[in-house]
Amino acid sequence: MRTMARAAVLLLVVAFVAGVWDARNEDERRPARSTAPFRTDPVERSRSSRQAPELVSVQTAEHEGYDRVLFTFEGSMPGYQVRYVPRVEDATGERLALPGQAFVAVAFEPARAHDPDGEATFPTATLTPGYPALRQVRFAGDFEGQVSFGLGVADRGGFRVSELRNPTRVVVDVR
């Protein structure tokens, strides 16, 4: 009987520790869900930083009802501008060809996407996921502290922007 009681106590302790661990590390596993509404008006967040955050990756994901672009940075959170535009231009002012019926310009400032030798700090390949809303993500430039992207989307169904920490990420959801 005594062995059975010890086993029950041990089981309860293990369950408690597992529950505490699960609660503390829930953010790392669970995909971020934004409660911000989808909008068509521009979103802008200004920030100043002594050292510009470094872009290290760009990823896409398809979710029920919306598609996501995830920009990951090393360092502090950059400022950003996200808005619908009639056309996306690169850093030299040239039109950036994107598939879709609508276009979203995404700019981070201050930010950088190159190392001291001028090499890109993330894979700059164009992403063409073919999701219902998101058609393409294309790097538009890294010039004078501003890193820019163009998103080709199915239509002006709205977007929302959210920020995540650990690591530093800016999320753009489109529908």
C-alpha positions in Angstrom: 0.0 0.0 0.0 2.9 2.3 0.9 4.5 1.8 -2.5 1.3 2.6 -4.3 0.9 5.8 -2.3 4.5 6.8 -3.2 3.8 6.1 -6.9 0.6 8.2 -6.8 2.5 11.1 -5.2 5.3 10.8 -7.7 2.8 10.8 -10.5 1.2 14.0 -9.2 4.5 15.7 -8.8 5.5 14.8 -12.4 2.1 16.0 -13.7 2.5 19.3 -11.8 6.0 19.9 -13.1 4.9 19.1 -16.7 2.0 21.5 -16.4 4.2 24.4 -15.1 6.7 23.7 -17.9 3.9 23.6 -20.5 2.5 26.9 -19.3 5.9 28.7 -19.2 6.8 27.5 -22.8 3.4 27.8 -24.4 4.4 30.9 -26.5 7.3 29.1 -28.2 5.1 26.3 -29.6 1.8 28.0 -30.3 1.6 30.0 -33.6 0.8 33.6 -33.0 -2.8 34.7 -33.4 -3.4 38.4 -33.8 -6.5 40.0 -32.5 -5.9 43.1 -34.6 -8.7 43.7 -37.2 -7.9 43.4 -40.9 -7.8 46.9 -42.5 -7.0 48.6 -45.8 -5.7 51.8 -44.3 -1.9 52.2 -44.0 -0.2 51.0 -40.8 2.9 52.9 -39.6 5.0 52.4 -36.5 8.0 54.7 -36.0 11.0 53.7 -34.0 14.6 54.9 -33.5 17.5 52.7 -32.7 21.2 53.2 -32.3 21.8 50.1 -34.3 19.5 49.0 -37.1 17.9 45.6 -36.5 19.2 43.0 -39.0 16.7 41.0 -41.1 17.5 37.3 -40.9 14.6 35.5 -42.5 11.3 35.9 -44.4 8.8 33.1 -44.2 5.2 32.5 -45.4 2.4 30.4 -44.0 -1.2 29.6 -45.0 -3.8 29.8 -42.3 -7.6 29.3 -42.3 -9.0 32.7 -43.6 -5.7 34.5 -44.1 -2.1 34.1 -45.3 1.0 35.2 -43.3 4.4 36.7 -44.0 6.8 36.6 -41.1 9.8 38.9 -41.0 12.4 37.9 -38.4 15.0 40.3 -37.1 18.1 40.2 -34.8 18.1 43.1 -32.4 15.4 45.5 -31.5 12.0 45.9 -33.2 12.2 48.0 -36.4 9.8 50.7 -37.3 7.5 49.8 -40.3 5.1 51.0 -42.9 2.6 48.6 -44.5 0.1 49.9 -47.1 -1.7 49.1 -50.3 -0.1 50.8 -53.3 -1.0 50.9 -57.1 2.5 49.5 -57.8 5.6 48.5 -55.8 8.9 50.1 -56.6 12.4 48.9 -55.7 15.0 51.1 -54.1 15.9 52.7 -57.5 12.3 53.6 -58.3 11.8 50.8 -60.9 8.5 49.0 -60.9 8.6 45.6 -59.2 6.6 43.0 -61.2 4.3 41.0 -58.9 1.4 38.7 -59.6 -2.0 39.6 -58.1 -4.8 42.1 -58.3 -3.5 44.3 -55.5 -0.1 45.1 -54.0 1.2 45.8 -50.5 4.4 47.7 -49.8 6.2 46.8 -46.6 9.1 48.9 -45.4 11.2 48.6 -42.3 13.2 51.5 -40.9 15.6 51.5 -39.3 16.6 48.1 -40.5 19.3 46.4 -42.6 19.5 43.3 -44.7 23.2 43.2 -45.4 26.3 42.5 -43.3 29.4 44.8 -43.2 30.7 43.1 -46.4 27.5 44.0 -48.3 26.3 40.3 -48.3 22.6 39.7 -47.8 21.7 38.5 -44.2 18.7 36.4 -45.4 17.8 34.4 -48.5 16.6 37.1 -50.9 14.9 34.6 -53.3 11.4 35.6 -54.3 8.7 33.6 -52.5 5.8 32.4 -54.6 3.6 30.3 -52.3 0.5 30.4 -54.4 -1.8 30.7 -51.3 -5.4 31.9 -51.7 -4.6 35.5 -50.7 -0.8 35.8 -50.9 0.7 35.3 -54.4 4.2 36.5 -54.0 6.8 38.1 -51.6 9.6 40.0 -53.3 12.6 41.8 -51.9 12.5 45.4 -53.1 15.7 46.8 -51.6 18.0 47.7 -48.7 19.0 51.3 -49.0 20.0 54.0 -46.4 18.5 52.2 -43.4 15.3 51.0 -45.0 14.5 47.5 -46.1 11.6 47.1 -48.5 9.4 44.3 -49.8 6.4 44.0 -52.2 3.6 41.6 -51.7 1.4 40.5 -54.6 -2.1 39.6 -53.2 -5.3 38.3 -54.8 -7.3 41.5 -54.0 -7.7 44.3 -51.4 -9.2 42.0 -48.7 -7.3 43.7 -46.0 -4.2 43.1 -43.9 -3.1 43.3 -40.3 0.3 43.8 -38.7 1.5 42.4 -35.4 4.7 42.2 -33.4 6.2 39.2 -31.7 9.2 39.0 -29.4 11.9 36.3 -28.7 12.9 36.4 -31.5 12.0 39.8 -32.9 9.3 39.4 -35.6 6.9 41.5 -37.6 3.9 39.6 -39.0 1.8 40.8 -41.9 -1.4 38.8 -42.4 -3.4 39.3 -45.7 -6.7 38.0 -46.7 
